[in-house]
Amino acid sequence: MATLKLAITGMSCDHCVRHVTKALAAVSGVTVTQVTVGHATVDYNGQPASLAAIVQAVDDAGYQARMEAA
């Protein structure tokens, strides 16, 4: 499994955290490690989960996600 750290814009409250957590957990192959306002950390296996699918799930939930710089 790989770990992915995301910066997420558009989040402002605990409701946002729950919404993003639910969206990420719905992606097959993703285990949500932590979600806070503005950030998320997930573990994923690459198959069937991909970086594109993870970012798309956050975008579909109404937020904007990008990989955090290492």
N, C-alpha and C positions, 0 to 999 in steps of 0.2 A: 504494500500500500504506500501511496505517496501522500504527503501532507501539503495542503494548499492554503495559503493565507490570502484573504481577499480584503481589499479596502472597498467599502460600500458607501455610496453617497445617497442621500435622500432619507436616511433613517434619523429619527429624532426622539423615540420613546420605546418603552417596553413592548407596546403593541407592534412596532416595527420589528423588534427583535424576534417576537413570536412568529410574525408573518414570514420573515426571512428564514428562520429556523425550519418552519414547516415546508417552505419551498425547497430548501436544500435537502431536507430529509426525504422528499419525494423523488429525488433523482436516484435511480437504481445504481447501486455500487458506492454510494456516498454515506459516510458516517460523520455526523456533525459533532465536532469536538467542542467548539465554543462560538457563540454569537453574542456580540455586544454592539451597542450603537456605533455604527461606522466600520465594524470589522467582523470577520468570520474566519474560523479555522475549521477545515474539514479534512478528513482522510478519504481517499478514493483509490479505486483499484485500476483505473484506466480503461477497463472493459466491464460493463458498457459505459461507465461514467467517463467523461472527458472534460477537459477544461472548458471547452465551448459549451457543453451541456450544463455545467455548473453555473457559468456566467449567465447563460440564457435563462435558467431557472430564476435567478435573482432579478434579471431584467424583466421577465414576465410577471414577477411579483410587484413591479412598479419601482424598483430601485436600480442603481447603476453599480456594477461590480467591475473591479479590475484586480489583477494580481498585485499584491504588495511587493515592493522591491525587497530583495533578500538582504 
